[in-house]
Amino acid sequence: MDITLARQALKPPAVPPPIENPSAKIRRRTTWQGASFTVPYFLGFALFIVVPVIVGLSESLYTKKSSGLGFGGQTITFSGLDNFTRGMSDEAFWGGLLRVTLFSLIVIPVIQIIGLAAALLIDEVGRRAAGRFRVALLIPHMVPGIVAILIWIYLYSPVVGPLTPFFQLFGIDADFYSGGLIWVSIGNIMVWSGIGFNILVVYGALQNIPREIFDSARVDGASALRIAWSIKVPFVRTSLVLTSVLAIIGTLQIFSDPMLFRSMTPETVDRNFTPIMMIYDQAFAVGDLSYASALSIILAAVVGLASAIFYKLTNRTPT
């Protein structure tokens, strides 16, 4: 009995369970509530991005062959990387990619320079005037892309459009559907509809710059041009990199503009004019989904590599 009492006396007292901090519980609940708003995005990303990529990758590993002039049915055989090998040596595909690459090297800097210059000019005027200019310049971006292309195709038309007769008044025979001007016509549409988004992004970044920096620079005798080049442009470099990457992704995958121009001038814009047009033709005109899937994956790899290289070269912290 004495030994039992001694053991009970030596036994350490029971430690009560820790009381959870109410503020920590509230923070954790708030975190989960905030994270729940990302669920629709991730569901859409998985459904419309991840699943199609997996299906396309699996489709590209097979080849469908028709027998009996198409009346004997189709046989599906595993071809491994044969479709990718064929795509890597397809001159039509790489020729279209070269065309859009050269086009990108011209149109993307033009969009970036005009958008940056317009954002800097808007930042110099008063807030009320800036609001009017910002809305006016954003309107082209708000117009649906297909509608904008159809409007410009009408304006470019040498039969019913007003631009060809206007240039003829100055002795200029401008055929916007010709091989020499087709890329100019497409580039003008992209600049017209794209600078509004760039202005909005860059102007928003300019509003985050402390105004005291500008006052100090003016006291030191810096002009408005010097302030814009030495202070404002470095501050918005991240926004310029972002808009440039988005422009690279969009331009290398250009489809709707040349596709609608093809309906007006098929002799100038052929079915392999851009990589996406060739992929579309292989999938829905030729019916070779396996080869189209392989070309899509190759194009995605090229676009991703180009974007990564550009981001690596431009998004550097100055020393």
Phi, psi and chi 1 to 4 in degrees:
 res  aa     phi    psi   chi1   chi2   chi3   chi4
   1 MET       -  -43.4 -172.0   66.2  177.1      -
   2 ASP   -65.9  -36.5  -64.8  -23.1      -      -
   3 ILE   -65.7  -39.0  -63.7  175.3      -      -
   4 THR   -64.4  -43.6  -56.4      -      -      -
   5 LEU   -64.1  -36.6  -66.8  174.5      -      -
   6 ALA   -66.5  -40.1      -      -      -      -
   7 ARG   -64.8  -40.4  -70.9  178.5  177.3  176.2
   8 GLN   -66.0  -33.7  -67.9  178.2   -7.0      -
   9 ALA   -70.6  -35.2      -      -      -      -
  10 LEU   -80.4  -16.0  -65.5  174.8      -      -
  11 LYS   -66.2  127.8 -174.5  177.4  180.0 -178.9
  12 PRO   -64.2  145.5   23.1  -32.2      -      -
  13 PRO   -65.0  147.7   24.0  -33.5      -      -
  14 ALA   -65.4  132.6      -      -      -      -
  15 VAL   -86.9  122.8  179.6      -      -      -
  16 PRO   -65.0  148.1   24.4  -33.6      -      -
  17 PRO   -61.4  145.0   23.2  -32.8      -      -
  18 PRO   -64.5  140.8   23.4  -32.5      -      -
  19 ILE   -86.1  121.8  -59.8  175.6      -      -
  20 GLU   -68.9  134.4 -173.4  175.0    6.9      -
  21 ASN   -66.5  123.8 -172.0   -2.7      -      -
  22 PRO   -59.7  -37.7  -22.1   32.7      -      -
  23 SER   -65.8  -37.9   60.0      -      -      -
  24 ALA   -64.8  -38.6      -      -      -      -
  25 LYS   -64.5  -40.0 -176.3  177.5 -179.4 -179.6
  26 ILE   -66.6  -41.4  -66.2  174.6      -      -
  27 ARG   -63.2  -41.9  -77.1 -161.8  -56.9  -90.0
  28 ARG   -64.9  -40.6 -174.8  164.0   58.3 -107.7
  29 ARG   -65.9  -40.1 -175.4  176.3   61.4 -175.6
  30 THR   -64.8  -38.3  -56.2      -      -      -
  31 THR   -62.3  -44.6  -58.9      -      -      -
  32 TRP   -66.4  -36.5  -79.0  106.4      -      -
  33 GLN   -65.0  -41.5  -71.2  175.9  -13.4      -
  34 GLY   -65.3  -41.0      -      -      -      -
  35 ALA   -65.6  -27.7      -      -      -      -
  36 SER   -64.7  -24.2   65.2      -      -      -
  37 PHE   -69.6  -18.7  -74.0  100.0      -      -
  38 THR   -85.1   -9.0   64.7      -      -      -
  39 VAL   -60.7  -47.2  172.7      -      -      -
  40 PRO   -58.9  -37.8  -24.4   34.4      -      -
  41 TYR   -64.1  -48.3  167.9   79.0      -      -
  42 PHE   -65.9  -33.6  -77.0  108.9      -      -
  43 LEU   -65.3  -45.1  -71.0  176.8      -      -
  44 GLY   -65.0  -39.2      -      -      -      -
  45 PHE   -62.5  -43.4 -179.6   80.7      -      -
  46 ALA   -67.9  -38.4      -      -      -      -
  47 LEU   -75.2  -39.9 -177.6   60.7      -      -
  48 PHE  -105.0   -7.7  -61.9  106.9      -      -
  49 ILE  -119.2  -59.2  -57.6  -64.2      -      -
  50 VAL   -66.0  -49.9  177.1      -      -      -
  51 VAL   -61.6  -47.3  172.6      -      -      -
  52 PRO   -60.8  -35.9  -26.1   35.6      -      -
  53 VAL   -64.9  -43.0  168.0      -      -      -
  54 ILE   -64.9  -44.0  -64.7  174.7      -      -
  55 VAL   -64.3  -42.8  173.1      -      -      -
  56 GLY   -64.5  -39.7      -      -      -      -
  57 LEU   -64.5  -42.7 -177.5   59.2      -      -
  58 SER   -67.8  -36.7   62.6      -      -      -
  59 GLU   -66.5  -33.4 -178.2   73.7   23.2      -
  60 SER   -71.1  -13.6   64.1      -      -      -
  61 LEU   -88.6    0.4  -59.1  177.4      -      -
  62 TYR  -123.1  162.7  -67.1   86.8      -      -
  63 THR  -132.9  132.9  -59.4      -      -      -
  64 LYS  -103.1  129.1  -64.2 -179.9 -179.6  179.0
  65 LYS  -124.7  133.8  -65.0 -177.5  178.4 -179.9
  66 SER   -95.5  146.4  -58.5      -      -      -
  67 SER  -124.7  154.7   58.9      -      -      -
  68 GLY    64.8   43.2      -      -      -      -
  69 LEU    56.7   30.3  -61.3  177.7      -      -
  70 GLY    93.0  -11.5      -      -      -      -
  71 PHE   -92.8   -9.7  -62.1  101.3      -      -
  72 GLY   -93.1    8.9      -      -      -      -
  73 GLY    87.8 -175.0      -      -      -      -
  74 GLN  -122.6  145.7  -71.5 -176.6  -26.6      -
  75 THR  -116.7  132.4   58.2      -      -      -
  76 ILE  -105.9  122.0  -58.2  175.6      -      -
  77 THR  -124.4  147.9   58.9      -      -      -
  78 PHE   -76.8  121.2 -179.7   78.9      -      -
  79 SER  -113.4   -0.5   57.5      -      -      -
  80 GLY    64.7 -125.4      -      -      -      -
  81 LEU   -97.6   18.0  -60.2  178.6      -      -
  82 ASP   -62.3  -40.1  -70.8  -10.5      -      -
  83 ASN   -64.9  -37.2  -72.3  -42.0      -      -
  84 PHE   -68.4  -40.3  -67.6   94.5      -      -
  85 THR   -61.6  -41.3  -56.6      -      -      -
  86 ARG   -64.4  -41.5  176.3 -173.9  169.9 -169.8
  87 GLY   -66.6  -37.3      -      -      -      -
  88 MET   -66.4  -20.6  -65.3  -61.2  -66.2      -
  89 SER  -110.9   11.4   59.4      -      -      -
  90 ASP   -83.1  109.7 -165.6  -35.1      -      -
  91 GLU   -66.9  -33.8  -65.2 -178.1   -1.0      -
  92 ALA   -65.2  -41.7      -      -      -      -
  93 PHE   -65.4  -48.0  175.3   76.0      -      -
  94 TRP   -72.6  -27.3  -67.3  103.3      -      -
  95 GLY   -65.7  -42.1      -      -      -      -
  96 GLY   -64.5  -38.7      -      -      -      -
  97 LEU   -66.4  -36.9 -174.7   58.4      -      -
  98 LEU   -64.2  -39.7  177.6   60.9      -      -
  99 ARG   -61.5  -48.5  -82.7 -168.5  -69.5  -90.8
 100 VAL   -70.7  -27.1  -63.2      -      -      -
 101 THR   -67.5  -46.6  -60.0      -      -      -
 102 LEU   -63.3  -38.8  -64.2  176.2      -      -
 103 PHE   -62.3  -41.1  173.9   69.1      -      -
 104 SER   -64.2  -37.7  -58.5      -      -      -
 105 LEU   -63.6  -19.3  -67.1  176.7      -      -
 106 ILE  -101.1  -49.5  -62.3  174.6      -      -
 107 VAL   -74.2  -35.2   72.3      -      -      -
 108 ILE   -65.5  -48.0  -66.9  178.0      -      -
 109 PRO   -59.8  -36.3  -26.0   36.0      -      -
 110 VAL   -62.7  -46.2  170.0      -      -      -
 111 ILE   -62.1  -43.5  -65.3  175.7      -      -
 112 GLN   -65.7  -43.1  -66.2  -61.8  104.3      -
 113 ILE   -67.3  -45.5  -67.4  172.5      -      -
 114 ILE   -65.3  -42.9  -64.4  177.7      -      -
 115 GLY   -63.0  -42.5      -      -      -      -
 116 LEU   -65.7  -45.1  174.8   61.5      -      -
 117 ALA   -62.6  -42.5      -      -      -      -
 118 ALA   -65.3  -40.5      -      -      -      -
 119 ALA   -64.5  -39.4      -      -      -      -
 120 LEU   -66.1  -39.8  -68.4  172.8      -      -
 121 LEU   -67.2  -41.0  -68.8  174.0      -      -
 122 ILE   -64.7  -36.2  -67.2  175.1      -      -
 123 ASP   -66.6  -22.1 -172.1   61.1      -      -
 124 GLU   -82.2  -23.3  -77.7  -64.5  -42.4      -
 125 VAL   -87.0  174.5  -58.4      -      -      -
 126 GLY   -67.5  162.6      -      -      -      -
 127 ARG   -62.0  -39.5  -71.4 -173.7  175.4  -86.9
 128 ARG   -67.4  -44.9 -178.0  172.4  -61.1  179.5
 129 ALA   -66.6  -35.9      -      -      -      -
 130 ALA   -61.8  -38.3      -      -      -      -
 131 GLY   -62.8  -39.8      -      -      -      -
 132 ARG   -66.7  -46.7  -60.5 -166.5 -169.5   99.7
 133 PHE   -62.6  -40.2  -75.9  112.0      -      -
 134 ARG   -63.6  -42.4 -168.5  168.1   64.1 -113.2
 135 VAL   -67.1  -42.2  171.2      -      -      -
 136 ALA   -63.8  -41.2      -      -      -      -
 137 LEU   -76.2  -19.1  -66.9  172.1      -      -
 138 LEU   -87.1  -16.9 -169.4   60.8      -      -
 139 ILE   -57.1  -45.1  -72.0  176.8      -      -
 140 PRO   -58.4  -34.5  -24.8   34.4      -      -
 141 HIS   -70.1  -27.0  178.5   70.3      -      -
 142 MET   -79.0  -18.7  -62.6  166.1   59.1      -
 143 VAL   -72.1  130.8  177.2      -      -      -
 144 PRO   -53.8  140.8  -25.1   33.4      -      -
 145 GLY   -56.8  -44.2      -      -      -      -
 146 ILE   -64.1  -40.8  -60.9  -62.6      -      -
 147 VAL   -63.4  -43.1  175.3      -      -      -
 148 ALA   -62.2  -42.1      -      -      -      -
 149 ILE   -64.1  -43.0  -62.6  169.7      -      -
 150 LEU   -63.7  -38.0  -68.7  174.8      -      -
 151 ILE   -62.6  -46.3  -67.6  173.8      -      -
 152 TRP   -70.3  -33.3  -81.6  101.6      -      -
 153 ILE   -61.8  -38.9  -75.4  178.6      -      -
 154 TYR   -64.4  -43.7  163.1   76.0      -      -
 155 LEU   -65.0  -33.5  -64.5  175.1      -      -
 156 TYR   -77.8  -18.1  -72.2  145.9      -      -
 157 SER   -58.6  127.1  174.4      -      -      -
 158 PRO   -73.2  -10.6   26.0  -32.5      -      -
 159 VAL   -94.4  -50.9  179.0      -      -      -
 160 VAL  -115.6  -10.8  -63.3      -      -      -
 161 GLY   -78.0  154.5      -      -      -      -
 162 PRO   -87.8  -13.4   31.1  -33.7      -      -
 163 LEU   -73.4  -42.9  -66.8 -179.3      -      -
 164 THR   -61.7  -48.1  -61.2      -      -      -
 165 PRO   -61.6  -33.9  -23.5   33.9      -      -
 166 PHE   -63.5  -46.0  173.0   76.8      -      -
 167 PHE   -70.4  -27.3  -77.8  102.7      -      -
 168 GLN   -66.6  -24.1  -73.3  176.7  -12.0      -
 169 LEU   -62.4  -26.6  -63.9  176.2      -      -
 170 PHE  -102.1   12.8  -57.0   94.5      -      -
 171 GLY    77.1   20.7      -      -      -      -
 172 ILE  -107.1  120.6  -58.5  174.0      -      -
 173 ASP   -92.8   91.5 -174.8   14.6      -      -
 174 ALA  -100.2  108.4      -      -      -      -
 175 ASP  -105.2   99.5 -176.6    3.6      -      -
 176 PHE   -72.4   -6.7  -65.4   97.8      -      -
 177 TYR   -98.0   -1.6  -67.0  160.0      -      -
 178 SER   -76.4  164.4   63.9      -      -      -
 179 GLY   -63.6  -28.4      -      -      -      -
 180 GLY   -77.6  -21.9      -      -      -      -
 181 LEU  -117.5   -0.7  -70.6  179.1      -      -
 182 ILE   -63.5  -40.3 -170.2   65.5      -      -
 183 TRP   -71.3  -30.9  -80.2  116.9      -      -
 184 VAL   -64.9  -41.2  176.2      -      -      -
 185 SER   -63.4  -45.7  -56.6      -      -      -
 186 ILE   -66.4  -41.7  -64.1  174.4      -      -
 187 GLY   -63.4  -37.9      -      -      -      -
 188 ASN   -62.4  -39.5  175.7   66.5      -      -
 189 ILE   -64.1  -43.3  -61.9  174.8      -      -
 190 MET   -66.2  -39.8  -65.8 -170.1   65.5      -
 191 VAL   -66.4  -44.9  172.2      -      -      -
 192 TRP   -60.2  -40.6  179.0   79.2      -      -
 193 SER   -91.5  -13.4   59.7      -      -      -
 194 GLY  -100.1  -24.3      -      -      -      -
 195 ILE   -69.5  -26.4   59.0  173.2      -      -
 196 GLY   -61.1  -43.5      -      -      -      -
 197 PHE   -64.7  -43.0  174.5   76.1      -      -
 198 ASN   -63.0  -41.4  -74.4   25.6      -      -
 199 ILE   -61.2  -43.0  -68.7  172.6      -      -
 200 LEU   -62.3  -43.8 -171.8   64.6      -      -
 201 VAL   -67.7  -47.6  173.7      -      -      -
 202 VAL   -68.7  -40.4  175.8      -      -      -
 203 TYR   -64.3  -38.1  179.2   74.9      -      -
 204 GLY   -62.8  -38.0      -      -      -      -
 205 ALA   -68.2  -35.1      -      -      -      -
 206 LEU   -65.4  -30.6  -71.1  171.5      -      -
 207 GLN   -70.4  -16.9  -61.4  -52.1  -62.1      -
 208 ASN   -87.2   -4.1  -66.6  -34.1      -      -
 209 ILE   -78.6  128.7  -55.9  176.6      -      -
 210 PRO   -59.2  129.2  -22.5   33.0      -      -
 211 ARG   -68.4  -19.8  -60.2  -71.0  129.3  173.0
 212 GLU   -63.3  -29.3  -65.0   80.9    4.8      -
 213 ILE   -64.3  -40.2  -61.0  178.4      -      -
 214 PHE   -66.0  -40.9  -56.3  149.9      -      -
 215 ASP   -62.2  -41.4  -63.5  -25.0      -      -
 216 SER   -65.0  -39.2  -58.9      -      -      -
 217 ALA   -66.4  -38.3      -      -      -      -
 218 ARG   -67.2  -37.0  -66.5 -171.4 -175.9   96.7
 219 VAL   -62.6  -36.0  170.6      -      -      -
 220 ASP   -78.8   -0.8  -67.8  -23.5      -      -
 221 GLY    95.3   13.1      -      -      -      -
 222 ALA   -75.8  137.8      -      -      -      -
 223 SER   -81.3  171.8   62.6      -      -      -
 224 ALA   -63.9  -37.8      -      -      -      -
 225 LEU   -65.6  -40.5 -176.5   61.0      -      -
 226 ARG   -65.9  -39.8 -179.6   67.6  175.9  178.1
 227 ILE   -64.1  -42.3  -67.6  173.7      -      -
 228 ALA   -63.8  -44.0      -      -      -      -
 229 TRP   -76.6  -39.5  179.9 -105.2      -      -
 230 SER   -93.7  -20.8  -59.6      -      -      -
 231 ILE  -116.4  -54.2  -60.6  177.0      -      -
 232 LYS   -70.0  -48.2  -66.6 -177.0  178.7 -178.4
 233 VAL   -59.8  -47.1  173.3      -      -      -
 234 PRO   -60.2  -34.0  -25.3   35.6      -      -
 235 PHE   -68.5  -30.8  -97.5   97.2      -      -
 236 VAL  -100.4   14.3  -59.3      -      -      -
 237 ARG   -60.0  -39.3 -174.0 -179.1   60.8  177.5
 238 THR   -61.7  -40.6  -57.9      -      -      -
 239 SER   -66.4  -37.2  -61.1      -      -      -
 240 LEU   -65.9  -38.8  -66.9  175.2      -      -
 241 VAL   -63.8  -42.8  172.0      -      -      -
 242 LEU   -60.6  -50.7  170.0   64.7      -      -
 243 THR   -66.0  -32.5   53.7      -      -      -
 244 SER   -68.0  -42.2  -62.1      -      -      -
 245 VAL   -62.6  -43.9  170.6      -      -      -
 246 LEU   -62.7  -36.8  -65.5  176.7      -      -
 247 ALA   -68.0  -38.5      -      -      -      -
 248 ILE   -62.2  -46.4  -69.2  172.8      -      -
 249 ILE   -61.7  -43.9  -64.1  172.7      -      -
 250 GLY   -71.5  -39.1      -      -      -      -
 251 THR   -72.3  -41.1  -53.7      -      -      -
 252 LEU   -66.9  -18.2  -68.1 -179.3      -      -
 253 GLN  -109.9   25.9  -60.6 -179.3   90.7      -
 254 ILE   -60.7  134.4 -174.9  173.2      -      -
 255 PHE  -140.9  -54.5  173.7   72.9      -      -
 256 SER   -64.7  -38.4   56.4      -      -      -
 257 ASP   -62.4  -59.4  -56.6   64.1      -      -
 258 PRO   -66.5  -27.3   22.9  -32.6      -      -
 259 MET   -65.7  -41.1 -165.0   65.3  178.6      -
 260 LEU   -73.7  -33.5  -70.9  177.8      -      -
 261 PHE   -65.9  -29.3  -89.2   94.8      -      -
 262 ARG   -63.0  -33.0  175.2  169.2  167.5   74.5
 263 SER   -66.7  -22.0   62.7      -      -      -
 264 MET   -98.1  -31.8  -57.4  -61.0  -61.1      -
 265 THR  -141.2   72.2  173.0      -      -      -
 266 PRO   -65.6  -21.4   23.4  -33.1      -      -
 267 GLU   -73.8  -21.3   66.4  -80.9   -0.1      -
 268 THR   -96.0  -45.0  -58.8      -      -      -
 269 VAL  -103.1  100.4 -178.5      -      -      -
 270 ASP   -84.7 -179.6   58.4   19.6      -      -
 271 ARG   -72.6  -17.1   61.4 -179.6 -173.1  173.6
 272 ASN  -108.4   27.9  -59.6  -33.2      -      -
 273 PHE   -63.5  -39.7 -165.3   67.3      -      -
 274 THR  -129.6  161.2   67.0      -      -      -
 275 PRO   -59.0  -41.3  -24.4   33.4      -      -
 276 ILE   -66.0  -36.8  -69.3  -68.3      -      -
 277 MET   -64.7  -38.4  -70.1 -179.0   63.3      -
 278 MET   -67.3  -40.8 -179.5  175.8  178.3      -
 279 ILE   -62.3  -43.3  -67.2  171.4      -      -
 280 TYR   -61.3  -42.7  176.6   86.3      -      -
 281 ASP   -65.8  -42.1 -177.3   73.9      -      -
 282 GLN   -65.5  -35.3  -71.2  -67.9  -34.8      -
 283 ALA   -78.3  -42.2      -      -      -      -
 284 PHE  -112.0  -20.0  -60.7  103.8      -      -
 285 ALA   -98.4  -51.1      -      -      -      -
 286 VAL   -77.5  -33.7  179.2      -      -      -
 287 GLY    85.3   17.0      -      -      -      -
 288 ASP   -97.3   81.7 -166.5  -12.0      -      -
 289 LEU   -66.7  -31.7  -69.7  175.3      -      -
 290 SER   -65.6  -46.0  -60.7      -      -      -
 291 TYR   -69.1  -37.9 -174.0   50.2      -      -
 292 ALA   -62.8  -39.0      -      -      -      -
 293 SER   -63.9  -41.3  -60.3      -      -      -
 294 ALA   -64.0  -42.3      -      -      -      -
 295 LEU   -64.6  -36.7  -68.7  179.3      -      -
 296 SER   -63.2  -41.7  -61.0      -      -      -
 297 ILE   -68.3  -39.2  -65.2  173.2      -      -
 298 ILE   -62.9  -44.3  -66.5  174.1      -      -
 299 LEU   -64.1  -41.6  178.6   61.3      -      -
 300 ALA   -61.2  -39.4      -      -      -      -
 301 ALA   -65.9  -40.9      -      -      -      -
 302 VAL   -65.4  -45.0  171.7      -      -      -
 303 VAL   -63.6  -43.8  172.7      -      -      -
 304 GLY   -63.5  -40.6      -      -      -      -
 305 LEU   -66.0  -43.6 -179.0   61.1      -      -
 306 ALA   -63.0  -42.1      -      -      -      -
 307 SER   -65.7  -41.4  -57.6      -      -      -
 308 ALA   -65.8  -41.3      -      -      -      -
 309 ILE   -64.7  -44.9  -67.8  174.6      -      -
 310 PHE   -62.1  -43.8  177.3   83.3      -      -
 311 TYR   -63.3  -40.1 -178.6   81.7      -      -
 312 LYS   -66.2  -38.3 -174.6   67.8  174.8  178.6
 313 LEU   -77.7  -28.2  -66.5  176.6      -      -
 314 THR  -102.7  -28.2   55.5      -      -      -
 315 ASN   -93.0   64.6 -166.6   36.3      -      -
 316 ARG  -112.1  141.9  -66.0  179.5  177.3  178.0
 317 THR   -79.3  123.5  -56.5      -      -      -
 318 PRO   -65.2  142.2   22.5  -30.9      -      -
 319 THR  -102.8      -   56.8      -      -      -
